[in-house]
């Protein structure tokens, strides 16, 4: 009996050892199969860290002497956390990096479980584990998701200048921005964050090249970079702008000095001398409208509305105290055609207006016409025009 018990125990031990070995081998092969992954299966936290408008190393260098710009840290939650964690779990060392002429541009950082750091660029990245660094390929899916999260956060943290009026001063030439679309373009390209710079704003970066003047005595000085200096009665500070305001202002045509409009006049049998005319006072405007108005009539033959009545409605005698109107008549051979103003240039007190006639492939055979209107200063003595 005793012998049978001993044999039973031995068999049981063998079975246990076999089971342990079996699971051990399975565990071993699972580990072997997955040990290329750099991050643990269980990801508990992910923080996105970045410096607005700078890559990480540049921002660190700028911050080494003073707190130039504040880093942003976003704790990922909900769908963002799930999507990003599922992607980064599969990151593996990509040894092809060592054989290519590639660089890792550190646009963003991911801090995983407070222990693992992933440097993220548009193409390549790097996983840092206990001071060891492993190059990894960054998928467009991961990069685009992170850039979108950054953009959403930037929309929250960047300040916007609130104003109704904008003028641009460059080399003693002051351009008053009247066009609403151009105003919005300037405002959208001057969203800003404060940065710490101790220099004199007048001499910083060899001096500013543009001055933007806004409502409430607010001025913005523009340099050859994304840096600007915002000055107001409340405070004055260097800023960094989320946009390319220098390019916007460089491309700012002198035509932005002028408010323009296009008025449908119908066909007018106009004298050549009046086809490009400067109106300096309200009385001359009334004479012009009375001479060239095309009227509508009621069933009794009474005049009800004129195509040029809008000129008298929009411009009173007060307007002509310090401004004039340039009126250019463009006749058209088809009522299906339209006109657009392409450019307005002032030189030596002469205003040149370029326009384009837009014609469909099939048009009507009726005569028509438009008047191009430009609000001008009293210094303008002549108006010329050409079709592009």
KAUR-V719450 format. One line per field, one symbol per residue. psi: psi as a letter, one per 40 degrees, with the letter a starting at -180 (. if undefined). A space follows every 10 residues. Layout:
psi->???
This chain:
psi->dddddddddd dddddddddd dddddddddd dddeedhdii dhhdihhhhi hheiiddddd ddeddigdih ihhhhhibdd dddddddede hihheedeei giihhgdiih hhfedhhhhh aediahhhhf ehhhiihhid dddddddddd dddddddhih hhidhhihhh fehhhhhdhd ddddddddee hiiiihheih ddehfeiidi hhhaiffhih hhafaeiihh hiddihiiih hgagdddddd ehieeeehhi ihhheihhgi iddedgihhe iddddddddd dehhiiiaee eihdiidedd dddehaddde deiihhhhhh iieheeiiii hdihhhhfeh hhhhihhhhi dhiifiiaii hhhhhiieeh eihiiih.
